[in-house]
């Protein structure tokens, strides 16, 4: 209950205080490239319940539901042609995540918790890490302060499970302070080839086929 009250007060206050910045970023994104300033995407939250996460759009506009996530390439550099000019800055500063304050205020998310995954990733979550769905997903979390997208998929999940096991209000405060440092240093913004969930899913499927043949 304390965590939820803190989320409501903090996210609501931040939305009010940051409203001029949110408006300016919205205008910049709209002027920089055609399309909506917001990007809405299906994500899996607490209890594996689906919701729509909000982000500032950092890539040239595409219909989120038309993207084949199994074939989508990993973004490993800010020079990726899919990223807009404004998007490079938003990703570098993590300002693209600010609209999720509304998700937090609504109760879809929390300030601290495992990052919400897309539905396609659910297949690549081993049973021992399913505890990540016992709590609301977060704007930041243990995996984010340990390396964000530069972490291997299983390392991300392990950090999520560790957070659920050790969670507490003071622990959340500590992770929020560490997040400030991570954002300022810009570490882990982009992923690395060979460490993503798609590779792990393919490996799992290959092992399953071998087991069935054997």
Rosetta blueprint (number, residue, H / E / L):
1 X L
2 X H
3 X H
4 X H
5 X H
6 X H
7 X H
8 X H
9 X H
10 X H
11 X H
12 X H
13 X H
14 X H
15 X H
16 X H
17 X H
18 X L
19 X H
20 X H
21 X H
22 X H
23 X H
24 X H
25 X H
26 X H
27 X H
28 X H
29 X H
30 X H
31 X H
32 X H
33 X L
34 X L
35 X L
36 X L
37 X L
38 X E
39 X E
40 X E
41 X E
42 X E
43 X E
44 X E
45 X L
46 X H
47 X H
48 X H
49 X L
50 X E
51 X E
52 X E
53 X E
54 X E
55 X E
56 X E
57 X L
58 X L
59 X E
60 X L
61 X L
62 X L
63 X L
64 X H
65 X H
66 X H
67 X L
68 X L
69 X L
70 X L
71 X L
72 X L
73 X L
74 X L
75 X L
76 X L
77 X L
78 X L
79 X L
80 X L
81 X L
82 X L
83 X E
84 X L
85 X H
86 X H
87 X H
88 X H
89 X H
90 X H
91 X H
92 X H
93 X H
94 X L
95 X H
96 X H
97 X H
98 X L
99 X L
100 X H
101 X H
102 X H
103 X H
104 X H
105 X H
106 X H
107 X L
108 X L
109 X E
110 X E
111 X E
112 X E
113 X L
114 X L
115 X L
116 X L
117 X E
118 X L
119 X H
120 X H
121 X H
122 X H
123 X H
124 X H
125 X L
126 X L
127 X H
128 X H
129 X H
130 X H
131 X H
132 X H
133 X H
134 X H
135 X L
136 X L
137 X E
138 X E
139 X E
140 X E
141 X L
142 X H
143 X H
144 X H
145 X H
146 X H
147 X L
148 X H
149 X H
150 X H
151 X L
152 X L
153 X H
154 X H
155 X H
156 X H
157 X H
158 X H
159 X H
160 X H
161 X H
162 X H
163 X H
164 X H
165 X H
166 X H
167 X L
168 X L
169 X H
170 X H
171 X H
172 X H
173 X H
174 X H
175 X H
176 X H
177 X H
178 X H
179 X H
180 X H
181 X H
182 X H
183 X H
184 X H
185 X H
186 X L
187 X L
188 X L
189 X L
190 X L
191 X L
192 X L
193 X L
194 X L
195 X L
196 X L
197 X H
198 X H
199 X H
200 X H
201 X H
202 X H
203 X H
204 X H
205 X H
206 X H
207 X H
208 X H
209 X H
210 X H
211 X H
212 X H
213 X H
214 X L
